Amino acid sequence: MTYNMQTLNDLRLAVLIDADNIPYANVKGMIEEIAKYGTPTFKRIYGDWTRPTISGWKSVLLENAITPVQQYSYTKGKNSTDSAMIIDAMDILYSGKVDGFCIVSSDSDFTRLATRLREAGMKVIGIGERKTPPPFIVACDKFIYIEIINTSVASTESVVGVRKKGKLAVSKTKSEETDSQSMNRRVKRLIATSITDLADENGWAFLGDVGNLILKKQPDFDPRNYGFTKLTPLIKSLDFEIDERDSGRDNIKHIYIRNKK
């Protein structure tokens, strides 16, 4: 994904995990994913560790150097974990020790927190399940679905789809094939309009700029949602013109794309 990787991978990140709303099975994959965007300076996970429902987290915390923060549920039905995360996030913000935050949760209660952190000049990356409400997703600079984070080839093959005959194939049932076709049209329209927004007088736009603009429009956009590991193969599977230009450096090409006339 072309999300300013040259600058993002130097960010100091505070990783704050909501144990009440995130499954523990993908924690290793999540940490590896976060490492693509920066260095985790803080790694904290919040929950009431006296509750058996989140006991599965305990076995993976030490091996991933994540600090558990105990937060008792003072009132039945009320989520005190959210408050603890928000307070810590603001403390970390004012400490000046980080450049961005990674909020791992599927809870829309963190929407205002993400917005406030971005107002303060922080980069905000969200990680959550596909059930995450849209307000939280769009409040982040980038949002990544847990379902596309995998730690093995086997799990990669079982999630989202595969490329098939140059098209996006997300499923095999008739109902899901219909959904896939609709999804293909939406993603193609998103890419096409972004090219138009950035195109020069000949209609060409630099692929890196297109990818960044797409993320601003749709923070949860990720080629892995459509069965591709990178943006370039996704673009090549669709009906766009591609021009690979010499960058002046060995084995490095600058890719430009435009809508077919």
HELIX and SHEET records of a PDB file:
HELIX    1   1 MET A    5  LEU A    8  1                                   4    
HELIX    2   2 TYR A   24  ASN A   26  5                                   3    
HELIX    3   3 VAL A   27  ALA A   35  1                                   9    
HELIX    4   4 PRO A   52  TRP A   57  5                                   6    
HELIX    5   5 LYS A   58  LEU A   61  1                                   4    
HELIX    6   6 LEU A   62  ASN A   64  5                                   3    
HELIX    7   7 SER A   80  SER A   95  1                                  16    
HELIX    8   8 SER A  108  PHE A  110  5                                   3    
HELIX    9   9 THR A  111  GLU A  119  1                                   9    
HELIX   10  10 PRO A  134  ALA A  139  1                                   6    
HELIX   11  11 ILE A  146  ILE A  148  5                                   3    
HELIX   12  12 VAL A  153  SER A  158  1                                   6    
HELIX   13  13 LYS A  174  LEU A  198  1                                  25    
HELIX   14  14 LEU A  207  LYS A  217  1                                  11    
HELIX   15  15 PRO A  223  TYR A  226  5                                   4    
HELIX   16  16 LEU A  231  SER A  237  1                                   7    
SHEET    1   A 6 THR A  67  GLN A  70  0                                        
SHEET    2   A 6 GLY A  38  GLY A  47  1                                        
SHEET    3   A 6 LEU A  11  ASP A  18  1                                        
SHEET    4   A 6 GLY A 100  VAL A 104  1                                        
SHEET    5   A 6 LYS A 123  GLY A 128  1                                        
SHEET    6   A 6 LYS A 142  TYR A 145  1                                        
SHEET    1   B 2 VAL A 162  LYS A 164  0                                        
SHEET    2   B 2 LYS A 167  ALA A 169 -1                                        
SHEET    1   C 3 ALA A 205  PHE A 206  0                                        
SHEET    2   C 3 LYS A 253  ASN A 259 -1                                        
SHEET    3   C 3 PHE A 240  ASP A 246 -1                                        
END                                                                             
